[in-house]
Each structure stands twice: as structure tokens, then as C-alpha cells.
Amino acid sequence: LKAIMSGRAEAAGDQRVIQSRVAAKYDINTEAEVISWFRALVGVELKPGMREIEKQLKSGVLLVKLAIAVQEGTPNLTGKATRKMKPNTMSAPFKQMENITTFVNFCENYGMAKAGTFQTVDLYE
């Protein structure tokens, strides 16, 4: 029923294996820390739970807002980390993916190791 209501087929085969691996690595302590960051920096109370967090962050809007808050709260930023960002609130998938890419690029420009980030499709799909 869930697949019918969402318009998407349920995961099968390799995709189901991948989903179970992701779920096995999910850490509720890290989730609580992320919820705390969003509350403190963006003023948003995220609903807990792996699927809930995914739904709330999928558009990338809150991620860009978080990046802006970090940018504004960091004195003496230089280089690409100072680029102006603005979240796109359109619901078109490519615009949402652009938001996620903006966030990931900011993280890398801020100094986060590429290995510590994720690819846009990791969150979007």
C-alpha cells in the first residue's frame, strides 16, 4: 500500500540490501546532535526518525539555511566559503538537488574533507 500511495515501487534486491545497510549504520545519538544544530542555528525543530529527517532535508532548503547560519556565524571566512547562498524553494527535483549540492559545496569550501560529505543523490534518492 505504501508503494501505491507514494507512486514509487518498494525497494527490491540490491536496493533493499543498501537500505538495510544504511539503516544499520543510523545513529540516534548523531540524529539528536543534528536536531540540536538545526534548532540552535536555524530555529527549526526537526522531527526525529530516519525517514522523518530524510523527508525534512530532502528539498535541501533547510541544509542551505544551515550553511548560511554557519557562514554568518564564522568570522574571517575566506575564499569560496564566502559565496552568497540562497535556498531555492521551488519543488522541482532539479532545484531541490541544486540546494543539496550548494550545501555539500559549502561544506567542502568551509574545510570539511570530501570523505566527510555525501553526494546529492545519497539524500535525494
Secondary structure, DSSP 8 states (H G I E B T S, - for coil): -HHHHHTS----THHHHHHHHHHHH--HHHHHHHHHHIIIII------SHHHHHHHHTTSHHHHHHHHHHHHT-TT--GGGG----------HHHHHHHHHHHHHHHHHHT--GGGS--HHHHH-
